[in-house]
Amino acid sequence: MTVLRDDTLSAAFDHAARSYDRLVSVNPGYHAHLRRSARRLGLPDSGAGLRLLDLGCGTGASTAALLRAAPRAEIVAVDASAGMLAKAARKRWPSSVSFVHAPAERLADEGVPGPFDAIFAAYLFRNLKDPDAVLDATRALLAPRGRLAVHEYTLGGNALDRAVWTAVCTGVVLPVGSLAGDGRLYRHLYRSVIAFDTAAELQTRVRWAGFQRVRVLPMPGWQTGIVHTIVAEAPDAAPLPARAGR
């Protein structure tokens, strides 16, 4: 199954940035589910004194969710798509929120050093060429016992979950995306979910990356079995080296 990668995918997101917010607004629960995942980080004291990373911020929906969960934190929001990032940066934000154009694979090279107290990654890992390498880098960016929340389309692993996802995409997402002139991107988004990990497989992948206390939490509504939050914690010792032969 063919999915877009790297520069081609970034260019597709650049083009889609102009209509992206309008399209996701027709998805029931889209913003509420992001806020739920951000709350699942369990950040204390409204994030006071914490430094947070929104990895793959897109047009800023995940940034807004993180800000709602931790309004007193410093938030660095990063995305590889210049078009998406520009759309996000044009919105109104407090001075505690900053935006950086950088791919998830090269954050340190682009001036995004750790440590962070928590990292939020929404709809990111299934779009990466090497999600394991980025999970390793993510763990290394976290402070000891730092928290990770991955908000992702990850099917539950049964035929019904796949059937619901296919029906929603073929009946709504693909036609609407094509009308907006971004059919190629939305075909990728549909296929990337089918091709990527199930929720249980992503949980295992995160655990293999050296995280501890890894849990999978479902979403309510029609996205039960389709969207999950994987929450985890960095080890309390020095970062582990990357592993070979996953």
Beta strands, then each sheet from edge to edge (+ up, - down):
strand 1: 51-55
strand 2: 74-79
strand 3: 97-101
strand 4: 116-122
strand 5: 142-153
strand 6: 212-218
strand 7: 227-233
sheet 1: 3+ 2+ 1+ 4+ 5+ 7- 6+
end
